[in-house]
Amino acid sequence: MSATITPVDEPGPDGEPTPASAGAPAAEAEAGSKPSAGSRLRRFVRPGAALLSGILLFLSFPPRPLWWLALPAFGLLGWALRGRRPRAGFGLGYLAGLGFMLPLLVWTGEEVGPGPWIALAAVEALFVAAVGLGVAAVSRLPAWPFLAAGVWVLGEAARARVPFGGFPWGKIAFGQADGVFLPLAAVGGTPVLGFAVALCGFGLYETYRQVRAHRATGTVPRGPLAAAALAVLVPVTGAVAALPLVDDSAEDGTATVAAVQGNVPRLGLDFNAQRRAVLDNHAARTRELAAAVKEGREPQPDFVLWPENSSDIDPYANPDAAEVISEAVRAVDAPTVIGAVISPPTGKLRNTLIQWEPGKGPVATYDKRHVQPFGEYIPMRSFVRLFNSNVDRVSRDFGPGTKVGVFDLAGTKVGLATCYEAAFDWAVRDTVTDGAQLITVPSNNATFGRSEMTYQQLAMSRVRAVEHSRSVVVPVTSGVSAVIRPDGEIVAQTKMFTPDVLVEKVPLRSSLTPATRMGTLPEALLTALAVAGLGWAGARAVRARRTPAE
C-alpha cells in the first residue's frame, strides 16, 4: 500500500494545516490521549521563527556589518507567514516587529527609562503586524514574493507618515549601507532599496520551497519556480545594473570642508545645562583649526560646519555668545554654519542653522522643518505626563520651519537636513532639487550616550549620499562625525565623545539621480502593487466563501 506524505511544516493549498499536521492531534484525541510533547512544541515553531526574523533584521543594522542577515530574516518571515490566516499573520507580524524594534530602539530609553522605549517599540511593531497580516493574505497568490515585498514597502510608507508625522527609523534600506543592493538607492530611493532586499529574502524562501516540492513530487512546477527564481534574480541584477549610477566624480569641482566636533562636558539629558561649555568647546576647536591652517598643518577650508545645538545660547539675544562665535569665524576666515536654539520672546523655540560670515555675522537661517515628537515637542502633554514625568524636561516646545534649507557657502550650494530629518526622504530630497551640490546633516546625539543610535543615523547619511549622488558631511556635537563621498564611502570619521575636527576635500555634483528626479513615484508604484495584491487576495477570499462546497 502506498501513501502520499505531506510535510508537516508546510500549509496545504488553502493555507490550513496539512493532513499530516492536522491528523496527528485528531488521532490522539480519538484515542483519548493528551497531545504529545512534540505536538505542543510545534505550536511555538512559527511564533519563534517570526520573533527570530525580527531579531535577525535588527542584527543586520549598524554598527554590525551584517547587512546580509536581512535576507534570511525575510526568508524566515516568509516561512512563518505563508498560508496563514490574516489574523494569525497579524500576531506573527507583531512578534517579528517586537524582535526588530525592541533592540533597535533601545537607545530611546537611554536617559528616560524603559517606559518610553517599550511604548515606542510596541507602537512601531504594530506596523510590522499589519504587514504580517498583508503578507499572509497575499502569500496564497501567484508570484507572492513580489506582492509581499510591496506590502513591506506599504508598511514602511505608513510608518514614515503617522502618527505625529511618522517615524521611519528602521527602514530596511538604512541597514544596507554596506550591502550589494545599495546602488538601487540611486534608482528609486529607500523604497526601491527596501523592496529589493525584502523581495530577495522572500524569493530565497520560495525558491527553497519549490525545489523541495519538486523533490517530493518529482514534477517541475515551471511557472512558480520561475517566479521564485525571478524574485531572487531581479533585485540582484538590478543592483548590478545600477552600479553606473554610483559616481563620485567632481562634476562641479571640489570643496574643502571642515566639520567641527566640540564635544560635551558630560553625557545625558542635561547637556543643555552645559550650553555655554558646549559653545566654548566648538569655538575653541575652530580657533585651533585656524591655528593649524596658519601653521600649514591643515588646508584652508572653504567653509566650516558646526553641529546641531552647538550654541544652545541664542546668539541673537545674547551678545556674548554672538561675540564668541564671531571671533571663531573671523579666526578661521571661512563662512561657518552654526547650530543654535533660537528663543523668541513669545511662541515656540526654533532649532536653527545660521550661516555666519566672517566680518558680517549671521546672513541666513534655516529652521528645522521636522521637529521630533516627544523630544523637541510633546504631543498630548497632560496625558503623557501621567506615564512619564520626563516630558516636563521639554518645558517649551519647538516649532517647525517651513522653508527648504540651502546655504550658499563661498559659492557652494549646501543642502541642510538637521539630525532627525535625515530619516525622511522628502527632507533630504528637497535640498537637492533646490540646487544643493553637497548635503550636511548637523546632529546632536549627546542625549543618547554611547548607544548604537549614532551609527544607525550615520548609515542613513551614507544611503542618502548614494540616493542623491552627493557628498554628505555629518558634524555631531559628541560624535560620530563623518565625511561621506557620493558613493557612500566614509573617508573620515571621529570617535564618540572626543573633541575633533575633520578637514576633507570633497567632490561637488549637480546632476540628479533617477531617485531624485522621481521623488515619491517609486514608492507610490510599489504601494499600488501591494494594494492590488491585497485587493486580489480579498476578492479570492470572498469568492471562496460564496462558492458552495462540492
N, C-alpha and C positions, 0 to 999 in steps of 0.2 A: 504494500500500500504506500502511496506517495502523498506528500503533503506540501503545501506552499507555506513557507515561513516568512512572515513579515517582521523586519527588525523592530525591536521594542522601542527604540529611541526615535522612530520616525512616525509622524502622523499619517493617517490614510489620506485618500484624495480629498475628503471633506474637512480635513484638519482635526478630526476626532481621533481618540486613541485607536490604534490598530487592533485587530483581533488578538494578537499575541499579548499586547499590553493590557487590553481590557479583559481578556478571558481568564487570566490567572486569578485576579481578585474575585471574579464571579464564581470560578470553580471553588475557591476557598470558601466563599460564602455558602455555596450549595452544600459543601461538606460540613458546614457549621464550624469551621476553624477560623481563627483570627488571621488577619492579613500578615504575611510573612514580613520579617525584618527588611528584606530586600525590596518588597513592595512598598513599605513605608518610606524607605530611603529614596526610592525613585521619585517620590513627590517633591523632593528637595533638589533634584538634579537641575531642572530648568531654572528655578529661582536662583540657585547657586551659580549657574552659568551666567545668568543675567547680571548678577552682582559682580562676578568676576570680570565680565566685559567692561563694566564701568570702571573698575579698578585698573584694568589694562589701558583704557583711554587716559586715565589720569597719569599713569606711568609713561605714556607717550609724550607728555608735555615737558618743557624745560623746567629745571636745568638739566634733566637727563636727555642724552642724545638718542632716545629710543623711539623716534617718530614711527618706526615700522610696527610698533606694538598696536597701533591703531588698526592695522589690517586684521590680525587675529581677533581683536576686540569686536570689530563689526562682524566678522565671521561667526564668532561665538554668539553674539546678539542675534544674528540671523537664525542660527540653530535654535535658540531659545524661543524665538517668536514665530517661526514659520508654522503656519497651520493652526495657531492658537486662536481661540475666540477673542474678539476685541477686548472684552473685559479682562481676560487673562493677560492680554498684551499690555493693557494699561498697568496692571500690577507688576508685571515683569519689567516693563519700561521704567517704572518708578524705582525698582531695585537697582537697575542699571544707572539711573540718574543719581541715586544716593551714592553708589560706589564711585561715581565720577566726581560729583560736585562736592561731597563732604571733604575728601582730601585736597581737591583742587583749591577750594576757597577757605582753607583753614586759617590763612593769614588774616581774614577779616575779623577774627576774634583775638588777634594778637594782643590788643590792649584793652578791649572792652568785654572780654569773657566769651564763653562758648555760646551764649544765647543768640546773639545776632548772627554768628556764623552758622549755627544749626538751622535757624529760621531761614536765612538766605538760601542755604543749600537745599532745604526742604522745598522751598518755593520753586527754585530753578529746576529741581528734579521733576516737578510736575510737567514741565515742558517735554522732558525726555519721556515721561509716562505717556503723554499724548502722542508722541512719536511712536512709542511701542504699540499703542492701540492702532495707529495708522499702518505700521509695518505689518502687524498681524493681519489686518484686513486685506492688504494688497498682496500678501505672500502666497495666496492661492491663485494668483493671476499669472498668465504667461509673462516671461521676462521680468519677474517680480523684483530682481535686484535693482533695476533701473528705477522702478516706481518707489521702492523702499528708500533708495538714496535721495530721491526727490522729496520724500516725506521728511527725511532728516533735515534737508535744507529748509523746508517749510517750518519745521520746529525751531530752527536757529533764527529764521527771519522773524518769527513771532517773538522769540525771546529777546531779540535785539531791539524790540519796539515797545513792549509792555512788560510789566507796569512801570509807571514813572519814567517813561522814555526808554525803557529797555535796559538789559544788562547782557551784552554779547560776550562777556568774558567766558572763555572755554569753547569758543568756536573751534571746530576741528582744524580749520586752516591754521590757527595760531600755534598748533603743535607741530607744524610741518616745515618750520624754517630750515631744518637740516635735511629735509626729505627729498626724494626724487620727483615728487609731484609739484614742488614749489613753482616751476615755470608756469604752471596753469594759473597762478595768481595774476599774471600779466594778461591772460586770455579773458578771464571773467571775474577776477577778484576773489574774495574769500568764499562766495557761494560755489563757484566752479571748483575751486581747490577742495573745499569740504565735500562736495558731491563726488569728486573723483576718488577720494580716499574711502568714503562710505561705499561707493559702487564697487571698488576693487575688493573690499573686505567681504561684502555680501556675495560678490561674484565668486570669490575663492571658495566660500562655503557651498554655494550652489553647484559649482564645478565638482567639488568633492562628492556632493550628494548624487549628482547624475552619474558619475563614474561608479560610485558604489551600487547604484541601482542597476547599471549595466552589468556589473559583475554578478549581481544576484539573479538577474533575469536572463542574461545572455543576449538581450536585444540592444539596439543602438538608438536611443531617442534623439535623433539628429537635431530636431528643432530646439528642444530645451537645452541640449548640450551645447549647441552653437550659441544660444543666447547667454548661457553661463560663461562660455569662453569669451564672448564679446564683452561681458561685464568686467572681465579682468584686462583684456587687451585694449579696450577703448581708453581708459584712463592712462595706462602705461604709454601707449602710442601717442596719445595727446600730449603727455608731458614731454616726450622726446621731440615731437613736432614743434612744441612751444619754445624750445631752447633758444632759437634765434631772437626771440623777443627779450631775452635776458641780456642786456647790453649795458656795460658800464663805461662806454667811451664818452669823452668830453665833447659833447655837441656844441656847447657854448663856452668852452674854455674851462678853467678851474678857479676855485676859490680856496684860500687858506682860512680855515675856520678854527676858532678856539672855543672849547667847551669847558666851563669852569665848574668844578665840584668843590664847594667851600666846606661842606660837612656841617653837622650839628653837634653841639656840645654833648648831648645825651639823647638816647633813644626814647620813643614813646609819644603819647598823645600830647604831652605838654611841650613839644618842641616849639610851639608858638610863643610860649612864655620866654623862650630864649631868643626872641626875634632880633634883638639888637646884636647878639652874638653871631647869629646866622648871617645877618647883613655884613657885619665886620669881617667874618670869615671869607665871604665871597669877594669883598673889596680887597682884602689882603692878598688872596690868591691872584687877583687881577693885577695888583701892583707888582707882585713877584713875577708874573708873566712879562710885564712891561720891562722890568729889570733884566730878565733873561733875553728879551729881544734886543735891548740896548747893548748887552754884552755879546750878542751874536750866538747865544746858545739856543735860541728859538727863532723861527722866521716871524716876520711881522704879519699878524693876522689881518685879513681884510675886514673881519667883524668877529665879535665875541658874543657868546651865548651863555647867559646865566639861567639857572633852573627856575621852575615854578616856586613861588614863595621864598625866593632868595632875599627879598625885602618885605617882610610882613609888616613893616612900618610904612605907612602911606607917605611916599616922598612928596606928594602934593600938599599934604597937611603938616609935614614935619621937615622944616628947612635943614635940620641937622642931618637927617637921613639923605636928603637930596644932595647935600654937600659931600657926604661920604661917597655916594655913587658918582657924582661929577668928578671928584678927584681921581677915582679909579679909572674912569673912562678917559679923562684927559691924559693920564699916565700911559695907558695902553694905546692911545691915539687911534681908536677904531670905534665905529658905531657898535653899540652893545645893547642886547635885548635883556631887560630886567624883568623878573617875575615879581609882582608886587600885589599886595592886598590893598585895594582902594576903599576907603571908608567915607562915603559921602555923609553929610550932616543928617540926612534923612534917607529912608529907603534901604535897599539891600546892599550888601557888600558886593564888590566886584573882584574876581580873580583875573588880574590884568597883566598882560605883557606890554612893556613900554620900550619903544625904540629911543635910545638915549644917545645923542650925538655929542662928540667932544666939542666943547666950546658953545654948544647950543642948548643942551639939556634934552628934555623929552619932546619929541616931534610927532609921534604917532602911538596909538594904543590898539590893543586887541583884547576884548573881554571874552573869557572862556564861554562858549555857547552852550555846552552840555555840562551843567554842573551836576555833581554827584549826589543822588538822593541818599539821605542818612549819613552823609559825610560833609557835604557843603550846604545842604539844606535838609530840613526834617519835615517830610510829609506827615500829616496826621499826628502832629507833635504831642497833643494831650493824650491820645490813645497809646502811642508808642511809649510814652513815659511810664505807663503802667507796668511795662515789662522790663524797661532798662533806663535807669536814671542818667546814663551817659549821654542821652540826647541833649541834655542841657549844657554839655560842653560846647555845643554849637549854639551859642546864645543869640547869634544874629545870622540869619540866612543869607547865603549868596544868591544873587540873581544872575540869569543868563544874559550874555550878549547876543547881538543879532547879526553882526557883520562878519564876513569871511576875513580871516587874518592873513594878509600877505604884506610883509615889510620890504621896502627897497633898501637894502643894506650895502652901501658902497657899490651900487649898480647891480647887485644880485637880488633877484626876487626870491624871498624866503617865505615859505608857507608855514603857518603856525597851527599846531594842534596840541593843546595843553593836556598833558598827562592822560587822564581817563578818556579823552576824546580819541586817542589813537585806536581804541577798540571799535569805534563807529565808522563804518565805511564812508558815509557821507561827509563826516567831519574832516577827513583827510583828503578825499577826492576833490572837494570844493576848492581847496587851496591850489591844487594842480590845475584845475580848469580855469582858475583865476590868474594863472601865469607863473606859479611858483616853479623855480628851477632847482630848488632844494627844499627839503622839509625839515623842520625841527620839532621835537616833542619835549619841551621843557617839563620836568616832572619833579614831584616831591614824594618820596616813598619812606620818609623817616618814620611815619606813623606805624609802618608795618615791620619794623625791625629788620632782622636778618632772614626773613621768610623767603619763600620762593616767588613771592609776588613780583619783585623787581625783574626776575629772569623771565617770568611769563609775559610781563609787559614789554621787555626788550625784544622778545620773539615777535610780538605784534609789529614792532617797528621794522624788523627785518622783512616780514611779509609785505608790509606797506612799501618798502623800498623796491621790491620786485614788481609788485602790483602796479606801481606808477612810474617805474624806471627813474627813480630819483635817489640821490644820496639823502640819508636821514641822519641827523645829529641829535643825540639824546643827552642833554645836560640834566643831571639829577642832583639834588641837594646832598644826598648821602650815598649815592651810587645805586645801581651800576650805571655810570655814564658811558656812552659809546659813540663811535663814528662808524656809519654803515654805508657801504657803497651801493650803487643801484642794483647790483646782482645779489644783494643780501649778505655779503661778506662783512663781518666786523673787522675793521682794520686797526682799531684801537679801543680799549675799554679800561675803566678804572676798577679798583676793588671797592667793596662796600665799606662805608663809614671811615673813609680816609680822604683827606684833602688832596686834590689833584687838579691838573689842567691837561687837557688833550689838545694838541695842535696838529692838524692834518690838512693836506691839500686834497680836495675832493672834486670830482667831475660835476659839471653843471649840465643839465639837459632840459630840453623844451619840447621834444616830441611826446606824443600821447600814445600810450598802450591801448590795445582794444578794450581792456578793462576800464581804463579811464574814460574812453570815448563812450562806452555803452552804459556806464553807470549801473543802475538797478535792473537793466533789461535782462541780463543772465539770471539773476535771482528770480525775476518775475516769470521767466520761461520755466525754470526748474520748479517753482511753486505751482505753476499751471499744470506741469506734468504730474505733480503729486495730487493736486485736486482732481485731475482727470482720472487718475488711478483709484482714488478713494470713491469717486462717483461710480466708476465701473464696478468696483467691489460691492458698493451699496446696491446697485441695480441687480447684480447677480444674486445677492442675498435675498432681495425682495422676490425675484423670480423663483428662487428655490423654495421660499415659503409658500408661494402661490401654486406651485406645481404639485398636483396630488401624487401621493406615494403610489408606486406601482404595486 
